[in-house]
Amino acid sequence: MKNNLFPALILIVLGALLLADNLIPEFRIWSTLIKWWPLALIALGVSLLFKKG
């Protein structure tokens, strides 16, 4: 079950961002994703670190 946690969280966050883009006109998903994409790399790295340990 732990193996499915990270992809599920990614989908939930992506869905929430897309929903916010539709519901809040001032919210721009692409500028937000461009700004925060390094955080996804960090989260992936931490996930892989704990998976191997």
Biopython code that builds the backbone (N, CA, C, O; Angstrom):
import numpy as np
from Bio.PDB.StructureBuilder import StructureBuilder

atoms = [
    (1, "MET", "N", (0.812, -1.189, 0.000)),
    (1, "MET", "CA", (0.000, 0.000, 0.000)),
    (1, "MET", "C", (0.863, 1.264, 0.000)),
    (1, "MET", "O", (0.474, 2.286, -0.564)),
    (2, "LYS", "N", (2.035, 1.189, 0.634)),
    (2, "LYS", "CA", (2.912, 2.358, 0.674)),
    (2, "LYS", "C", (3.415, 2.707, -0.720)),
    (2, "LYS", "O", (3.673, 3.876, -1.007)),
    (3, "ASN", "N", (3.555, 1.712, -1.587)),
    (3, "ASN", "CA", (4.039, 1.971, -2.937)),
    (3, "ASN", "C", (3.071, 2.850, -3.728)),
    (3, "ASN", "O", (3.494, 3.578, -4.626)),
    (4, "ASN", "N", (1.781, 2.790, -3.406)),
    (4, "ASN", "CA", (0.788, 3.564, -4.135)),
    (4, "ASN", "C", (0.567, 4.944, -3.543)),
    (4, "ASN", "O", (-0.168, 5.741, -4.125)),
    (5, "LEU", "N", (1.173, 5.251, -2.413)),
    (5, "LEU", "CA", (0.930, 6.509, -1.731)),
    (5, "LEU", "C", (1.483, 7.696, -2.518)),
    (5, "LEU", "O", (0.779, 8.693, -2.684)),
    (6, "PHE", "N", (2.688, 7.621, -2.993)),
    (6, "PHE", "CA", (3.306, 8.746, -3.686)),
    (6, "PHE", "C", (2.590, 9.080, -4.997)),
    (6, "PHE", "O", (2.279, 10.250, -5.221)),
    (7, "PRO", "N", (2.317, 8.120, -5.863)),
    (7, "PRO", "CA", (1.573, 8.462, -7.088)),
    (7, "PRO", "C", (0.174, 9.000, -6.786)),
    (7, "PRO", "O", (-0.319, 9.882, -7.490)),
    (8, "ALA", "N", (-0.454, 8.479, -5.758)),
    (8, "ALA", "CA", (-1.782, 8.969, -5.388)),
    (8, "ALA", "C", (-1.711, 10.421, -4.932)),
    (8, "ALA", "O", (-2.571, 11.225, -5.294)),
    (9, "LEU", "N", (-0.706, 10.763, -4.150)),
    (9, "LEU", "CA", (-0.554, 12.148, -3.703)),
    (9, "LEU", "C", (-0.262, 13.083, -4.872)),
    (9, "LEU", "O", (-0.756, 14.210, -4.904)),
    (10, "ILE", "N", (0.527, 12.628, -5.820)),
    (10, "ILE", "CA", (0.811, 13.430, -7.010)),
    (10, "ILE", "C", (-0.484, 13.717, -7.769)),
    (10, "ILE", "O", (-0.724, 14.851, -8.183)),
    (11, "LEU", "N", (-1.313, 12.698, -7.950)),
    (11, "LEU", "CA", (-2.568, 12.887, -8.663)),
    (11, "LEU", "C", (-3.519, 13.810, -7.909)),
    (11, "LEU", "O", (-4.206, 14.625, -8.525)),
    (12, "ILE", "N", (-3.565, 13.693, -6.595)),
    (12, "ILE", "CA", (-4.431, 14.550, -5.790)),
    (12, "ILE", "C", (-3.987, 16.006, -5.893)),
    (12, "ILE", "O", (-4.815, 16.897, -6.083)),
    (13, "VAL", "N", (-2.692, 16.249, -5.771)),
    (13, "VAL", "CA", (-2.179, 17.617, -5.857)),
    (13, "VAL", "C", (-2.400, 18.179, -7.254)),
    (13, "VAL", "O", (-2.816, 19.329, -7.393)),
    (14, "LEU", "N", (-2.133, 17.404, -8.277)),
    (14, "LEU", "CA", (-2.336, 17.876, -9.641)),
    (14, "LEU", "C", (-3.808, 18.176, -9.903)),
    (14, "LEU", "O", (-4.140, 19.181, -10.532)),
    (15, "GLY", "N", (-4.683, 17.308, -9.423)),
    (15, "GLY", "CA", (-6.116, 17.548, -9.566)),
    (15, "GLY", "C", (-6.566, 18.797, -8.833)),
    (15, "GLY", "O", (-7.388, 19.557, -9.345)),
    (16, "ALA", "N", (-6.039, 19.015, -7.644)),
    (16, "ALA", "CA", (-6.388, 20.216, -6.881)),
    (16, "ALA", "C", (-5.906, 21.477, -7.594)),
    (16, "ALA", "O", (-6.614, 22.484, -7.610)),
    (17, "LEU", "N", (-4.722, 21.438, -8.177)),
    (17, "LEU", "CA", (-4.212, 22.587, -8.914)),
    (17, "LEU", "C", (-5.059, 22.876, -10.151)),
    (17, "LEU", "O", (-5.361, 24.033, -10.443)),
    (18, "LEU", "N", (-5.438, 21.839, -10.869)),
    (18, "LEU", "CA", (-6.268, 22.032, -12.052)),
    (18, "LEU", "C", (-7.655, 22.546, -11.677)),
    (18, "LEU", "O", (-8.215, 23.386, -12.381)),
    (19, "LEU", "N", (-8.207, 22.051, -10.584)),
    (19, "LEU", "CA", (-9.503, 22.528, -10.111)),
    (19, "LEU", "C", (-9.415, 23.995, -9.698)),
    (19, "LEU", "O", (-10.306, 24.784, -10.012)),
    (20, "ALA", "N", (-8.358, 24.357, -9.005)),
    (20, "ALA", "CA", (-8.175, 25.751, -8.604)),
    (20, "ALA", "C", (-8.025, 26.647, -9.833)),
    (20, "ALA", "O", (-8.490, 27.787, -9.832)),
    (21, "ASP", "N", (-7.387, 26.142, -10.864)),
    (21, "ASP", "CA", (-7.229, 26.904, -12.095)),
    (21, "ASP", "C", (-8.587, 27.187, -12.729)),
    (21, "ASP", "O", (-8.794, 28.252, -13.310)),
    (22, "ASN", "N", (-9.511, 26.235, -12.618)),
    (22, "ASN", "CA", (-10.843, 26.425, -13.189)),
    (22, "ASN", "C", (-11.733, 27.297, -12.317)),
    (22, "ASN", "O", (-12.530, 28.075, -12.841)),
    (23, "LEU", "N", (-11.617, 27.185, -11.011)),
    (23, "LEU", "CA", (-12.536, 27.874, -10.107)),
    (23, "LEU", "C", (-12.089, 29.274, -9.719)),
    (23, "LEU", "O", (-12.927, 30.130, -9.434)),
    (24, "ILE", "N", (-10.792, 29.523, -9.702)),
    (24, "ILE", "CA", (-10.258, 30.822, -9.288)),
    (24, "ILE", "C", (-9.596, 31.473, -10.502)),
    (24, "ILE", "O", (-8.509, 31.062, -10.910)),
    (25, "PRO", "N", (-10.239, 32.479, -11.078)),
    (25, "PRO", "CA", (-9.689, 33.075, -12.313)),
    (25, "PRO", "C", (-8.289, 33.674, -12.143)),
    (25, "PRO", "O", (-7.508, 33.686, -13.094)),
    (26, "GLU", "N", (-7.967, 34.163, -10.960)),
    (26, "GLU", "CA", (-6.651, 34.781, -10.752)),
    (26, "GLU", "C", (-5.534, 33.749, -10.610)),
    (26, "GLU", "O", (-4.356, 34.090, -10.716)),
    (27, "PHE", "N", (-5.896, 32.502, -10.371)),
    (27, "PHE", "CA", (-4.914, 31.439, -10.170)),
    (27, "PHE", "C", (-4.463, 30.906, -11.524)),
    (27, "PHE", "O", (-5.289, 30.451, -12.316)),
    (28, "ARG", "N", (-3.200, 30.955, -11.788)),
    (28, "ARG", "CA", (-2.650, 30.459, -13.052)),
    (28, "ARG", "C", (-1.826, 29.216, -12.784)),
    (28, "ARG", "O", (-0.774, 29.280, -12.148)),
    (29, "ILE", "N", (-2.312, 28.073, -13.277)),
    (29, "ILE", "CA", (-1.662, 26.789, -12.990)),
    (29, "ILE", "C", (-0.263, 26.712, -13.596)),
    (29, "ILE", "O", (0.660, 26.216, -12.950)),
    (30, "TRP", "N", (-0.094, 27.190, -14.812)),
    (30, "TRP", "CA", (1.194, 26.987, -15.476)),
    (30, "TRP", "C", (2.289, 27.825, -14.841)),
    (30, "TRP", "O", (3.424, 27.365, -14.717)),
    (31, "SER", "N", (1.970, 29.047, -14.439)),
    (31, "SER", "CA", (2.989, 29.850, -13.772)),
    (31, "SER", "C", (3.339, 29.254, -12.411)),
    (31, "SER", "O", (4.484, 29.330, -11.965)),
    (32, "THR", "N", (2.344, 28.662, -11.758)),
    (32, "THR", "CA", (2.595, 28.002, -10.475)),
    (32, "THR", "C", (3.456, 26.759, -10.661)),
    (32, "THR", "O", (4.396, 26.533, -9.899)),
    (33, "LEU", "N", (3.139, 25.953, -11.670)),
    (33, "LEU", "CA", (3.932, 24.746, -11.915)),
    (33, "LEU", "C", (5.362, 25.078, -12.317)),
    (33, "LEU", "O", (6.302, 24.400, -11.901)),
    (34, "ILE", "N", (5.524, 26.118, -13.123)),
    (34, "ILE", "CA", (6.875, 26.521, -13.524)),
    (34, "ILE", "C", (7.677, 26.981, -12.309)),
    (34, "ILE", "O", (8.884, 26.751, -12.226)),
    (35, "LYS", "N", (7.003, 27.622, -11.384)),
    (35, "LYS", "CA", (7.677, 28.130, -10.193)),
    (35, "LYS", "C", (8.039, 27.003, -9.213)),
    (35, "LYS", "O", (9.098, 27.054, -8.586)),
    (36, "TRP", "N", (7.178, 25.991, -9.075)),
    (36, "TRP", "CA", (7.336, 24.991, -8.024)),
    (36, "TRP", "C", (7.807, 23.619, -8.522)),
    (36, "TRP", "O", (7.800, 22.673, -7.734)),
    (37, "TRP", "N", (8.214, 23.461, -9.783)),
    (37, "TRP", "CA", (8.597, 22.144, -10.268)),
    (37, "TRP", "C", (9.801, 21.551, -9.536)),
    (37, "TRP", "O", (9.875, 20.327, -9.431)),
    (38, "PRO", "N", (10.748, 22.341, -9.022)),
    (38, "PRO", "CA", (11.852, 21.722, -8.286)),
    (38, "PRO", "C", (11.377, 20.988, -7.027)),
    (38, "PRO", "O", (12.012, 20.024, -6.597)),
    (39, "LEU", "N", (10.280, 21.432, -6.442)),
    (39, "LEU", "CA", (9.743, 20.751, -5.268)),
    (39, "LEU", "C", (9.328, 19.322, -5.607)),
    (39, "LEU", "O", (9.480, 18.424, -4.778)),
    (40, "ALA", "N", (8.814, 19.102, -6.794)),
    (40, "ALA", "CA", (8.454, 17.751, -7.223)),
    (40, "ALA", "C", (9.692, 16.865, -7.316)),
    (40, "ALA", "O", (9.643, 15.689, -6.956)),
    (41, "LEU", "N", (10.800, 17.422, -7.798)),
    (41, "LEU", "CA", (12.043, 16.648, -7.868)),
    (41, "LEU", "C", (12.558, 16.291, -6.475)),
    (41, "LEU", "O", (13.029, 15.177, -6.246)),
    (42, "ILE", "N", (12.466, 17.234, -5.559)),
    (42, "ILE", "CA", (12.894, 16.980, -4.180)),
    (42, "ILE", "C", (12.035, 15.897, -3.551)),
    (42, "ILE", "O", (12.555, 14.990, -2.900)),
    (43, "ALA", "N", (10.726, 15.985, -3.742)),
    (43, "ALA", "CA", (9.815, 14.979, -3.184)),
    (43, "ALA", "C", (10.093, 13.597, -3.784)),
    (43, "ALA", "O", (10.062, 12.593, -3.072)),
    (44, "LEU", "N", (10.360, 13.549, -5.068)),
    (44, "LEU", "CA", (10.693, 12.269, -5.712)),
    (44, "LEU", "C", (11.990, 11.702, -5.147)),
    (44, "LEU", "O", (12.076, 10.502, -4.888)),
    (45, "GLY", "N", (12.986, 12.538, -4.956)),
    (45, "GLY", "CA", (14.255, 12.093, -4.391)),
    (45, "GLY", "C", (14.113, 11.572, -2.977)),
    (45, "GLY", "O", (14.695, 10.545, -2.626)),
    (46, "VAL", "N", (13.340, 12.276, -2.161)),
    (46, "VAL", "CA", (13.110, 11.827, -0.778)),
    (46, "VAL", "C", (12.346, 10.508, -0.770)),
    (46, "VAL", "O", (12.632, 9.623, 0.037)),
    (47, "SER", "N", (11.380, 10.382, -1.664)),
    (47, "SER", "CA", (10.623, 9.135, -1.772)),
    (47, "SER", "C", (11.538, 7.966, -2.137)),
    (47, "SER", "O", (11.444, 6.889, -1.550)),
    (48, "LEU", "N", (12.409, 8.186, -3.098)),
    (48, "LEU", "CA", (13.336, 7.121, -3.495)),
    (48, "LEU", "C", (14.326, 6.790, -2.388)),
    (48, "LEU", "O", (14.707, 5.631, -2.223)),
    (49, "LEU", "N", (14.745, 7.793, -1.633)),
    (49, "LEU", "CA", (15.679, 7.583, -0.530)),
    (49, "LEU", "C", (15.057, 6.686, 0.535)),
    (49, "LEU", "O", (15.696, 5.750, 1.018)),
    (50, "PHE", "N", (13.821, 6.971, 0.897)),
    (50, "PHE", "CA", (13.166, 6.157, 1.911)),
    (50, "PHE", "C", (12.765, 4.778, 1.387)),
    (50, "PHE", "O", (12.700, 3.824, 2.161)),
    (51, "LYS", "N", (12.497, 4.659, 0.099)),
    (51, "LYS", "CA", (12.121, 3.377, -0.481)),
    (51, "LYS", "C", (13.308, 2.417, -0.463)),
    (51, "LYS", "O", (13.132, 1.225, -0.215)),
    (52, "LYS", "N", (14.509, 2.922, -0.723)),
    (52, "LYS", "CA", (15.696, 2.057, -0.740)),
    (52, "LYS", "C", (16.188, 1.747, 0.664)),
    (52, "LYS", "O", (16.824, 0.714, 0.874)),
    (53, "GLY", "N", (15.912, 2.616, 1.631)),
    (53, "GLY", "CA", (16.407, 2.435, 2.994)),
    (53, "GLY", "C", (15.591, 1.477, 3.730)),
    (53, "GLY", "O", (15.865, 1.201, 4.898)),
]
sb = StructureBuilder()
sb.init_structure("model")
sb.init_model(0)
sb.init_chain("A")
sb.init_seg("    ")
for serial, (resi, resn, name, xyz) in enumerate(atoms, 1):
    if name == "N":
        sb.init_residue(resn, " ", resi, " ")
    sb.init_atom(name, np.array(xyz, "f"), 0.0, 1.0, " ", f" {name:<3s}", serial, name[0])
structure = sb.get_structure()
